[in-house]
Amino acid sequence: AGTESDNTAIKGTLAAAPDKRKIITTRVEHPAVLTVCRELENHGYTIVELPVDSYGRLDLAELEKQIDDDTALVTIMYANNETGVIFQIDKIAELVTDRGVVFHTDAVQAVGKIPLNLSKSNIDLLSLSGHKLHAPKGVGALYVRKGTRLSPFMLGGHQEAGRRAGTENVPGIIGLGKACELAAKNIEEKNEKVKHLRDKLENTILQQCPDSMLNGDKDNRLPNTSNLSFEYIEGEAILLMLDKFGICASSGSACTSGSLEPSHV
């Protein structure tokens, strides 16, 4: 769902601007964005993958320097799915759109976790996925700001105002709407509770395990996300130990499950 939304945003924007051949993104994007961009590179597009610093933060000056007349799209995630680091999306969106470039953000990790207000934002396109906030799996959405040029990704019928052909998944759509409604209720109160539990877990681990460390921007991240590294031990060994205690765990995000390669983040 989120993957289709990202694909639609990226490919739909490029199709609507055939004279521009450059995309700017970051090295820490979800595979739903990075894989698409790298495939487009095989079709003659220029892809700029901006680095982040040791805390997972993006240099806005470097982003601004990379934007030129050939840039069709800037796509940068709202919050990282592994570290939880929140990007300065409002500032980024303003910087990008002021240069006349379309801005897309993959907000799959952020929606339902932190308050979002698109009515006061320069974001052109925003992707979200239902299963991240307890909606039915396989449903997602793409927010398109009024006036944004976007060619349809799937052709056929005229469903969804010509944006996406195919019979609508009505139960999934209703479920996603209800999930968003429930997620927005008392979000600040829920965040404080989850943040307290996260910090308690982190502090205990860091105190009890001297060779552990916290990754990312400690003060600017999602309340439900913690990223820790452990020296001198492999992830599989930790998983076996946790399994003995009845704790469910994996050694990576769902999209990289089973991979022996270290995280690109």
ChimeraX commands (.cxc) that place a marker at each C-alpha (Angstrom):
marker #1 position 0.00,0.00,0.00 radius 0.5
marker #1 position 2.68,2.46,0.99 radius 0.5
marker #1 position 4.88,1.06,-1.76 radius 0.5
marker #1 position 2.23,1.71,-4.41 radius 0.5
marker #1 position 1.71,5.21,-3.04 radius 0.5
marker #1 position 5.45,5.96,-3.28 radius 0.5
marker #1 position 5.64,4.50,-6.79 radius 0.5
marker #1 position 2.64,6.53,-7.91 radius 0.5
marker #1 position 4.07,9.75,-6.50 radius 0.5
marker #1 position 7.50,9.29,-8.06 radius 0.5
marker #1 position 6.56,7.89,-11.47 radius 0.5
marker #1 position 3.46,10.05,-11.78 radius 0.5
marker #1 position 5.48,13.21,-11.17 radius 0.5
marker #1 position 8.12,12.24,-13.73 radius 0.5
marker #1 position 5.48,11.40,-16.33 radius 0.5
marker #1 position 3.94,14.84,-15.83 radius 0.5
marker #1 position 7.34,16.54,-16.34 radius 0.5
marker #1 position 9.01,14.62,-19.20 radius 0.5
marker #1 position 11.55,17.37,-19.87 radius 0.5
marker #1 position 13.14,17.04,-16.41 radius 0.5
marker #1 position 15.43,14.12,-15.57 radius 0.5
marker #1 position 16.72,14.61,-12.03 radius 0.5
marker #1 position 15.46,13.25,-8.69 radius 0.5
marker #1 position 16.87,14.15,-5.28 radius 0.5
marker #1 position 16.43,11.82,-2.32 radius 0.5
marker #1 position 18.45,10.55,0.67 radius 0.5
marker #1 position 20.56,7.46,1.27 radius 0.5
marker #1 position 18.37,6.37,4.19 radius 0.5
marker #1 position 15.01,6.16,2.41 radius 0.5
marker #1 position 12.77,3.11,2.59 radius 0.5
marker #1 position 13.36,0.58,-0.24 radius 0.5
marker #1 position 9.95,1.57,-1.65 radius 0.5
marker #1 position 11.61,4.85,-2.66 radius 0.5
marker #1 position 15.28,3.94,-3.11 radius 0.5
marker #1 position 14.63,0.89,-5.29 radius 0.5
marker #1 position 12.37,2.89,-7.60 radius 0.5
marker #1 position 14.90,5.71,-7.91 radius 0.5
marker #1 position 17.78,3.33,-8.65 radius 0.5
marker #1 position 15.70,1.57,-11.30 radius 0.5
marker #1 position 14.92,4.94,-12.90 radius 0.5
marker #1 position 18.65,5.59,-13.05 radius 0.5
marker #1 position 18.82,2.69,-15.52 radius 0.5
marker #1 position 16.40,4.64,-17.71 radius 0.5
marker #1 position 18.49,7.77,-17.97 radius 0.5
marker #1 position 17.43,9.70,-14.87 radius 0.5
marker #1 position 19.99,11.38,-12.62 radius 0.5
marker #1 position 19.53,10.31,-9.00 radius 0.5
marker #1 position 21.16,12.28,-6.18 radius 0.5
marker #1 position 21.21,10.42,-2.85 radius 0.5
marker #1 position 22.03,12.91,-0.11 radius 0.5
marker #1 position 23.89,11.64,2.97 radius 0.5
marker #1 position 22.88,12.22,6.58 radius 0.5
marker #1 position 25.18,12.95,9.51 radius 0.5
marker #1 position 25.98,10.55,12.37 radius 0.5
marker #1 position 22.71,11.52,14.05 radius 0.5
marker #1 position 20.65,10.81,10.94 radius 0.5
marker #1 position 20.07,14.49,10.12 radius 0.5
marker #1 position 20.00,16.02,6.64 radius 0.5
marker #1 position 22.05,19.08,5.65 radius 0.5
marker #1 position 19.50,21.49,4.14 radius 0.5
marker #1 position 22.23,23.64,2.59 radius 0.5
marker #1 position 23.46,20.62,0.61 radius 0.5
marker #1 position 19.90,19.88,-0.51 radius 0.5
marker #1 position 19.43,23.44,-1.72 radius 0.5
marker #1 position 22.73,23.30,-3.60 radius 0.5
marker #1 position 21.64,20.18,-5.51 radius 0.5
marker #1 position 18.34,21.63,-6.80 radius 0.5
marker #1 position 18.61,22.90,-10.38 radius 0.5
marker #1 position 16.44,23.51,-13.46 radius 0.5
marker #1 position 16.53,19.80,-14.38 radius 0.5
marker #1 position 15.13,18.66,-11.02 radius 0.5
marker #1 position 11.67,17.12,-11.36 radius 0.5
marker #1 position 11.19,15.81,-7.83 radius 0.5
marker #1 position 12.60,15.82,-4.33 radius 0.5
marker #1 position 11.45,12.86,-2.23 radius 0.5
marker #1 position 12.48,12.70,1.43 radius 0.5
marker #1 position 10.92,10.61,4.18 radius 0.5
marker #1 position 9.07,12.28,7.05 radius 0.5
marker #1 position 10.63,10.01,9.66 radius 0.5
marker #1 position 13.08,7.15,9.28 radius 0.5
marker #1 position 11.65,3.67,9.69 radius 0.5
marker #1 position 14.72,2.31,11.51 radius 0.5
marker #1 position 16.04,5.14,13.68 radius 0.5
marker #1 position 12.80,7.10,14.06 radius 0.5
marker #1 position 14.66,10.35,13.29 radius 0.5
marker #1 position 12.20,13.04,12.16 radius 0.5
marker #1 position 13.31,15.21,9.25 radius 0.5
marker #1 position 12.63,18.96,9.07 radius 0.5
marker #1 position 9.89,18.32,6.54 radius 0.5
marker #1 position 8.12,21.68,6.72 radius 0.5
marker #1 position 11.39,23.54,6.12 radius 0.5
marker #1 position 12.39,21.11,3.38 radius 0.5
marker #1 position 9.00,21.39,1.64 radius 0.5
marker #1 position 9.18,25.18,1.69 radius 0.5
marker #1 position 12.75,25.19,0.38 radius 0.5
marker #1 position 11.91,22.79,-2.47 radius 0.5
marker #1 position 8.58,24.25,-3.59 radius 0.5
marker #1 position 9.99,27.79,-3.52 radius 0.5
marker #1 position 12.32,26.59,-6.29 radius 0.5
marker #1 position 9.34,25.35,-8.32 radius 0.5
marker #1 position 10.09,21.66,-7.73 radius 0.5
marker #1 position 7.55,19.03,-6.65 radius 0.5
marker #1 position 8.10,17.69,-3.12 radius 0.5
marker #1 position 7.05,14.21,-1.99 radius 0.5
marker #1 position 7.42,12.70,1.47 radius 0.5
marker #1 position 7.06,9.08,2.51 radius 0.5
marker #1 position 5.19,9.58,5.79 radius 0.5
marker #1 position 4.37,5.92,6.38 radius 0.5
marker #1 position 6.18,5.90,9.73 radius 0.5
marker #1 position 4.92,9.30,10.87 radius 0.5
marker #1 position 1.15,9.14,10.27 radius 0.5
marker #1 position -0.59,8.12,13.47 radius 0.5
marker #1 position 2.57,8.65,15.52 radius 0.5
marker #1 position 2.92,12.44,15.47 radius 0.5
marker #1 position 0.43,15.23,14.60 radius 0.5
marker #1 position 0.40,16.28,10.93 radius 0.5
marker #1 position -1.36,19.33,9.48 radius 0.5
marker #1 position -1.24,19.44,5.69 radius 0.5
marker #1 position -3.45,22.53,5.43 radius 0.5
marker #1 position -0.48,24.63,6.58 radius 0.5
marker #1 position 2.21,22.73,4.70 radius 0.5
marker #1 position 4.01,23.08,1.36 radius 0.5
marker #1 position 4.05,19.29,0.88 radius 0.5
marker #1 position 2.84,18.41,-2.63 radius 0.5
marker #1 position 2.60,14.63,-2.21 radius 0.5
marker #1 position 2.45,12.49,0.93 radius 0.5
marker #1 position 2.34,8.70,1.15 radius 0.5
marker #1 position 0.87,6.68,4.01 radius 0.5
marker #1 position 0.12,3.02,4.71 radius 0.5
marker #1 position -2.83,1.61,6.66 radius 0.5
marker #1 position -1.17,-1.25,8.51 radius 0.5
marker #1 position 1.11,1.15,10.37 radius 0.5
marker #1 position -1.90,2.50,12.28 radius 0.5
marker #1 position -3.97,-0.68,12.66 radius 0.5
marker #1 position -6.01,-0.32,9.46 radius 0.5
marker #1 position -6.45,-3.39,7.21 radius 0.5
marker #1 position -3.25,-4.54,5.52 radius 0.5
marker #1 position -2.82,-3.71,1.86 radius 0.5
marker #1 position -4.50,-0.30,1.90 radius 0.5
marker #1 position -2.76,3.05,1.67 radius 0.5
marker #1 position -3.25,6.57,0.43 radius 0.5
marker #1 position -1.51,9.32,-1.50 radius 0.5
marker #1 position -2.25,12.92,-0.57 radius 0.5
marker #1 position -2.02,15.19,-3.62 radius 0.5
marker #1 position -2.02,18.93,-3.00 radius 0.5
marker #1 position -4.44,20.83,-5.22 radius 0.5
marker #1 position -2.69,22.00,-8.38 radius 0.5
marker #1 position 0.09,19.39,-8.26 radius 0.5
marker #1 position 0.72,17.85,-11.68 radius 0.5
marker #1 position 0.58,14.06,-11.43 radius 0.5
marker #1 position -0.01,11.56,-14.23 radius 0.5
marker #1 position -1.93,8.37,-13.30 radius 0.5
marker #1 position 0.28,5.38,-12.48 radius 0.5
marker #1 position -2.40,2.76,-13.25 radius 0.5
marker #1 position -4.56,3.11,-16.36 radius 0.5
marker #1 position -7.97,1.65,-17.16 radius 0.5
marker #1 position -11.16,3.00,-15.66 radius 0.5
marker #1 position -11.83,6.44,-14.22 radius 0.5
marker #1 position -11.97,5.48,-10.55 radius 0.5
marker #1 position -10.71,7.91,-7.91 radius 0.5
marker #1 position -11.17,10.91,-10.22 radius 0.5
marker #1 position -8.89,9.33,-12.81 radius 0.5
marker #1 position -5.98,9.10,-10.37 radius 0.5
marker #1 position -5.95,5.29,-10.03 radius 0.5
marker #1 position -7.77,2.82,-12.27 radius 0.5
marker #1 position -9.33,-0.30,-10.78 radius 0.5
marker #1 position -12.20,-1.19,-8.47 radius 0.5
marker #1 position -11.85,0.58,-5.15 radius 0.5
marker #1 position -11.19,-1.45,-2.00 radius 0.5
marker #1 position -14.14,0.03,-0.11 radius 0.5
marker #1 position -13.70,-1.92,3.18 radius 0.5
marker #1 position -10.01,-1.03,3.22 radius 0.5
marker #1 position -10.71,2.64,2.51 radius 0.5
marker #1 position -13.30,2.83,5.30 radius 0.5
marker #1 position -10.95,1.00,7.65 radius 0.5
marker #1 position -8.10,3.40,6.90 radius 0.5
marker #1 position -10.34,6.40,7.48 radius 0.5
marker #1 position -11.49,5.05,10.83 radius 0.5
marker #1 position -7.93,4.14,11.84 radius 0.5
marker #1 position -6.77,7.70,11.11 radius 0.5
marker #1 position -9.66,9.07,13.15 radius 0.5
marker #1 position -8.79,6.86,16.14 radius 0.5
marker #1 position -5.05,7.52,15.85 radius 0.5
marker #1 position -5.63,11.28,16.02 radius 0.5
marker #1 position -7.53,11.05,19.31 radius 0.5
marker #1 position -5.42,12.00,22.35 radius 0.5
marker #1 position -2.27,11.59,20.25 radius 0.5
marker #1 position -0.14,13.80,22.49 radius 0.5
marker #1 position -1.20,11.90,25.61 radius 0.5
marker #1 position -0.51,8.53,23.97 radius 0.5
marker #1 position 2.86,9.75,22.72 radius 0.5
marker #1 position 3.97,10.74,26.21 radius 0.5
marker #1 position 3.08,7.30,27.55 radius 0.5
marker #1 position 4.89,5.46,24.76 radius 0.5
marker #1 position 7.89,7.80,24.98 radius 0.5
marker #1 position 8.18,7.11,28.72 radius 0.5
marker #1 position 8.20,3.35,28.13 radius 0.5
marker #1 position 10.73,3.70,25.30 radius 0.5
marker #1 position 13.10,5.77,27.43 radius 0.5
marker #1 position 12.79,3.34,30.33 radius 0.5
marker #1 position 13.69,0.43,28.05 radius 0.5
marker #1 position 16.63,2.29,26.50 radius 0.5
marker #1 position 18.05,3.50,29.79 radius 0.5
marker #1 position 17.90,0.02,31.30 radius 0.5
marker #1 position 19.66,-1.56,28.31 radius 0.5
marker #1 position 22.35,1.13,28.15 radius 0.5
marker #1 position 23.02,0.77,31.89 radius 0.5
marker #1 position 23.09,-3.02,31.90 radius 0.5
marker #1 position 25.00,-3.49,28.62 radius 0.5
marker #1 position 28.20,-1.40,28.60 radius 0.5
marker #1 position 28.92,-2.17,24.93 radius 0.5
marker #1 position 25.58,-0.85,23.68 radius 0.5
marker #1 position 24.84,2.51,22.08 radius 0.5
marker #1 position 21.83,4.52,20.94 radius 0.5
marker #1 position 21.72,5.49,17.25 radius 0.5
marker #1 position 20.15,8.61,15.77 radius 0.5
marker #1 position 18.98,11.98,17.03 radius 0.5
marker #1 position 17.88,11.30,20.60 radius 0.5
marker #1 position 15.83,14.49,20.90 radius 0.5
marker #1 position 14.12,14.54,17.50 radius 0.5
marker #1 position 12.58,11.15,16.77 radius 0.5
marker #1 position 9.34,9.22,16.86 radius 0.5
marker #1 position 8.12,8.31,20.35 radius 0.5
marker #1 position 7.73,4.62,19.50 radius 0.5
marker #1 position 11.10,3.97,17.86 radius 0.5
marker #1 position 14.43,2.99,19.39 radius 0.5
marker #1 position 17.58,1.99,17.52 radius 0.5
marker #1 position 20.40,0.39,19.50 radius 0.5
marker #1 position 23.67,-1.25,18.50 radius 0.5
marker #1 position 25.55,-3.93,20.43 radius 0.5
marker #1 position 29.28,-4.43,19.93 radius 0.5
marker #1 position 31.01,-7.81,19.83 radius 0.5
marker #1 position 27.84,-9.85,19.21 radius 0.5
marker #1 position 25.82,-10.81,16.14 radius 0.5
marker #1 position 22.13,-10.07,15.80 radius 0.5
marker #1 position 21.20,-13.74,15.41 radius 0.5
marker #1 position 22.70,-14.56,18.82 radius 0.5
marker #1 position 20.58,-11.85,20.43 radius 0.5
marker #1 position 17.47,-13.17,18.67 radius 0.5
marker #1 position 18.06,-16.69,20.01 radius 0.5
marker #1 position 18.42,-15.37,23.54 radius 0.5
marker #1 position 15.28,-13.23,23.28 radius 0.5
marker #1 position 13.34,-16.19,21.88 radius 0.5
marker #1 position 14.18,-18.22,24.99 radius 0.5
marker #1 position 12.49,-15.51,27.05 radius 0.5
marker #1 position 9.40,-15.49,24.81 radius 0.5
marker #1 position 10.20,-12.11,23.25 radius 0.5
marker #1 position 9.32,-11.61,19.58 radius 0.5
marker #1 position 12.12,-9.90,17.65 radius 0.5
marker #1 position 13.74,-9.67,14.23 radius 0.5
marker #1 position 17.18,-8.55,13.10 radius 0.5
marker #1 position 15.94,-5.86,10.75 radius 0.5
marker #1 position 12.93,-4.10,9.31 radius 0.5
marker #1 position 10.22,-6.18,7.61 radius 0.5
marker #1 position 11.33,-5.07,4.15 radius 0.5
marker #1 position 14.84,-6.51,4.74 radius 0.5
marker #1 position 13.84,-9.60,6.72 radius 0.5
marker #1 position 16.14,-12.51,5.94 radius 0.5
marker #1 position 18.89,-10.35,4.46 radius 0.5
marker #1 position 22.43,-10.94,5.71 radius 0.5
marker #1 position 23.55,-7.49,4.59 radius 0.5
marker #1 position 23.89,-4.70,7.18 radius 0.5
marker #1 position 21.25,-1.98,7.16 radius 0.5
marker #1 position 21.79,0.78,4.59 radius 0.5
marker #1 position 20.61,3.23,7.26 radius 0.5
marker link #1:1,2 radius 0.2
marker link #1:2,3 radius 0.2
marker link #1:3,4 radius 0.2
marker link #1:4,5 radius 0.2
marker link #1:5,6 radius 0.2
marker link #1:6,7 radius 0.2
marker link #1:7,8 radius 0.2
marker link #1:8,9 radius 0.2
marker link #1:9,10 radius 0.2
marker link #1:10,11 radius 0.2
marker link #1:11,12 radius 0.2
marker link #1:12,13 radius 0.2
marker link #1:13,14 radius 0.2
marker link #1:14,15 radius 0.2
marker link #1:15,16 radius 0.2
marker link #1:16,17 radius 0.2
marker link #1:17,18 radius 0.2
marker link #1:18,19 radius 0.2
marker link #1:19,20 radius 0.2
marker link #1:20,21 radius 0.2
marker link #1:21,22 radius 0.2
marker link #1:22,23 radius 0.2
marker link #1:23,24 radius 0.2
marker link #1:24,25 radius 0.2
marker link #1:25,26 radius 0.2
marker link #1:26,27 radius 0.2
marker link #1:27,28 radius 0.2
marker link #1:28,29 radius 0.2
marker link #1:29,30 radius 0.2
marker link #1:30,31 radius 0.2
marker link #1:31,32 radius 0.2
marker link #1:32,33 radius 0.2
marker link #1:33,34 radius 0.2
marker link #1:34,35 radius 0.2
marker link #1:35,36 radius 0.2
marker link #1:36,37 radius 0.2
marker link #1:37,38 radius 0.2
marker link #1:38,39 radius 0.2
marker link #1:39,40 radius 0.2
marker link #1:40,41 radius 0.2
marker link #1:41,42 radius 0.2
marker link #1:42,43 radius 0.2
marker link #1:43,44 radius 0.2
marker link #1:44,45 radius 0.2
marker link #1:45,46 radius 0.2
marker link #1:46,47 radius 0.2
marker link #1:47,48 radius 0.2
marker link #1:48,49 radius 0.2
marker link #1:49,50 radius 0.2
marker link #1:50,51 radius 0.2
marker link #1:51,52 radius 0.2
marker link #1:52,53 radius 0.2
marker link #1:53,54 radius 0.2
marker link #1:54,55 radius 0.2
marker link #1:55,56 radius 0.2
marker link #1:56,57 radius 0.2
marker link #1:57,58 radius 0.2
marker link #1:58,59 radius 0.2
marker link #1:59,60 radius 0.2
marker link #1:60,61 radius 0.2
marker link #1:61,62 radius 0.2
marker link #1:62,63 radius 0.2
marker link #1:63,64 radius 0.2
marker link #1:64,65 radius 0.2
marker link #1:65,66 radius 0.2
marker link #1:66,67 radius 0.2
marker link #1:67,68 radius 0.2
marker link #1:68,69 radius 0.2
marker link #1:69,70 radius 0.2
marker link #1:70,71 radius 0.2
marker link #1:71,72 radius 0.2
marker link #1:72,73 radius 0.2
marker link #1:73,74 radius 0.2
marker link #1:74,75 radius 0.2
marker link #1:75,76 radius 0.2
marker link #1:76,77 radius 0.2
marker link #1:77,78 radius 0.2
marker link #1:78,79 radius 0.2
marker link #1:79,80 radius 0.2
marker link #1:80,81 radius 0.2
marker link #1:81,82 radius 0.2
marker link #1:82,83 radius 0.2
marker link #1:83,84 radius 0.2
marker link #1:84,85 radius 0.2
marker link #1:85,86 radius 0.2
marker link #1:86,87 radius 0.2
marker link #1:87,88 radius 0.2
marker link #1:88,89 radius 0.2
marker link #1:89,90 radius 0.2
marker link #1:90,91 radius 0.2
marker link #1:91,92 radius 0.2
marker link #1:92,93 radius 0.2
marker link #1:93,94 radius 0.2
marker link #1:94,95 radius 0.2
marker link #1:95,96 radius 0.2
marker link #1:96,97 radius 0.2
marker link #1:97,98 radius 0.2
marker link #1:98,99 radius 0.2
marker link #1:99,100 radius 0.2
marker link #1:100,101 radius 0.2
marker link #1:101,102 radius 0.2
marker link #1:102,103 radius 0.2
marker link #1:103,104 radius 0.2
marker link #1:104,105 radius 0.2
marker link #1:105,106 radius 0.2
marker link #1:106,107 radius 0.2
marker link #1:107,108 radius 0.2
marker link #1:108,109 radius 0.2
marker link #1:109,110 radius 0.2
marker link #1:110,111 radius 0.2
marker link #1:111,112 radius 0.2
marker link #1:112,113 radius 0.2
marker link #1:113,114 radius 0.2
marker link #1:114,115 radius 0.2
marker link #1:115,116 radius 0.2
marker link #1:116,117 radius 0.2
marker link #1:117,118 radius 0.2
marker link #1:118,119 radius 0.2
marker link #1:119,120 radius 0.2
marker link #1:120,121 radius 0.2
marker link #1:121,122 radius 0.2
marker link #1:122,123 radius 0.2
marker link #1:123,124 radius 0.2
marker link #1:124,125 radius 0.2
marker link #1:125,126 radius 0.2
marker link #1:126,127 radius 0.2
marker link #1:127,128 radius 0.2
marker link #1:128,129 radius 0.2
marker link #1:129,130 radius 0.2
marker link #1:130,131 radius 0.2
marker link #1:131,132 radius 0.2
marker link #1:132,133 radius 0.2
marker link #1:133,134 radius 0.2
marker link #1:134,135 radius 0.2
marker link #1:135,136 radius 0.2
marker link #1:136,137 radius 0.2
marker link #1:137,138 radius 0.2
marker link #1:138,139 radius 0.2
marker link #1:139,140 radius 0.2
marker link #1:140,141 radius 0.2
marker link #1:141,142 radius 0.2
marker link #1:142,143 radius 0.2
marker link #1:143,144 radius 0.2
marker link #1:144,145 radius 0.2
marker link #1:145,146 radius 0.2
marker link #1:146,147 radius 0.2
marker link #1:147,148 radius 0.2
marker link #1:148,149 radius 0.2
marker link #1:149,150 radius 0.2
marker link #1:150,151 radius 0.2
marker link #1:151,152 radius 0.2
marker link #1:152,153 radius 0.2
marker link #1:153,154 radius 0.2
marker link #1:154,155 radius 0.2
marker link #1:155,156 radius 0.2
marker link #1:156,157 radius 0.2
marker link #1:157,158 radius 0.2
marker link #1:158,159 radius 0.2
marker link #1:159,160 radius 0.2
marker link #1:160,161 radius 0.2
marker link #1:161,162 radius 0.2
marker link #1:162,163 radius 0.2
marker link #1:163,164 radius 0.2
marker link #1:164,165 radius 0.2
marker link #1:165,166 radius 0.2
marker link #1:166,167 radius 0.2
marker link #1:167,168 radius 0.2
marker link #1:168,169 radius 0.2
marker link #1:169,170 radius 0.2
marker link #1:170,171 radius 0.2
marker link #1:171,172 radius 0.2
marker link #1:172,173 radius 0.2
marker link #1:173,174 radius 0.2
marker link #1:174,175 radius 0.2
marker link #1:175,176 radius 0.2
marker link #1:176,177 radius 0.2
marker link #1:177,178 radius 0.2
marker link #1:178,179 radius 0.2
marker link #1:179,180 radius 0.2
marker link #1:180,181 radius 0.2
marker link #1:181,182 radius 0.2
marker link #1:182,183 radius 0.2
marker link #1:183,184 radius 0.2
marker link #1:184,185 radius 0.2
marker link #1:185,186 radius 0.2
marker link #1:186,187 radius 0.2
marker link #1:187,188 radius 0.2
marker link #1:188,189 radius 0.2
marker link #1:189,190 radius 0.2
marker link #1:190,191 radius 0.2
marker link #1:191,192 radius 0.2
marker link #1:192,193 radius 0.2
marker link #1:193,194 radius 0.2
marker link #1:194,195 radius 0.2
marker link #1:195,196 radius 0.2
marker link #1:196,197 radius 0.2
marker link #1:197,198 radius 0.2
marker link #1:198,199 radius 0.2
marker link #1:199,200 radius 0.2
marker link #1:200,201 radius 0.2
marker link #1:201,202 radius 0.2
marker link #1:202,203 radius 0.2
marker link #1:203,204 radius 0.2
marker link #1:204,205 radius 0.2
marker link #1:205,206 radius 0.2
marker link #1:206,207 radius 0.2
marker link #1:207,208 radius 0.2
marker link #1:208,209 radius 0.2
marker link #1:209,210 radius 0.2
marker link #1:210,211 radius 0.2
marker link #1:211,212 radius 0.2
marker link #1:212,213 radius 0.2
marker link #1:213,214 radius 0.2
marker link #1:214,215 radius 0.2
marker link #1:215,216 radius 0.2
marker link #1:216,217 radius 0.2
marker link #1:217,218 radius 0.2
marker link #1:218,219 radius 0.2
marker link #1:219,220 radius 0.2
marker link #1:220,221 radius 0.2
marker link #1:221,222 radius 0.2
marker link #1:222,223 radius 0.2
marker link #1:223,224 radius 0.2
marker link #1:224,225 radius 0.2
marker link #1:225,226 radius 0.2
marker link #1:226,227 radius 0.2
marker link #1:227,228 radius 0.2
marker link #1:228,229 radius 0.2
marker link #1:229,230 radius 0.2
marker link #1:230,231 radius 0.2
marker link #1:231,232 radius 0.2
marker link #1:232,233 radius 0.2
marker link #1:233,234 radius 0.2
marker link #1:234,235 radius 0.2
marker link #1:235,236 radius 0.2
marker link #1:236,237 radius 0.2
marker link #1:237,238 radius 0.2
marker link #1:238,239 radius 0.2
marker link #1:239,240 radius 0.2
marker link #1:240,241 radius 0.2
marker link #1:241,242 radius 0.2
marker link #1:242,243 radius 0.2
marker link #1:243,244 radius 0.2
marker link #1:244,245 radius 0.2
marker link #1:245,246 radius 0.2
marker link #1:246,247 radius 0.2
marker link #1:247,248 radius 0.2
marker link #1:248,249 radius 0.2
marker link #1:249,250 radius 0.2
marker link #1:250,251 radius 0.2
marker link #1:251,252 radius 0.2
marker link #1:252,253 radius 0.2
marker link #1:253,254 radius 0.2
marker link #1:254,255 radius 0.2
marker link #1:255,256 radius 0.2
marker link #1:256,257 radius 0.2
marker link #1:257,258 radius 0.2
marker link #1:258,259 radius 0.2
marker link #1:259,260 radius 0.2
marker link #1:260,261 radius 0.2
marker link #1:261,262 radius 0.2
marker link #1:262,263 radius 0.2
marker link #1:263,264 radius 0.2
marker link #1:264,265 radius 0.2
view
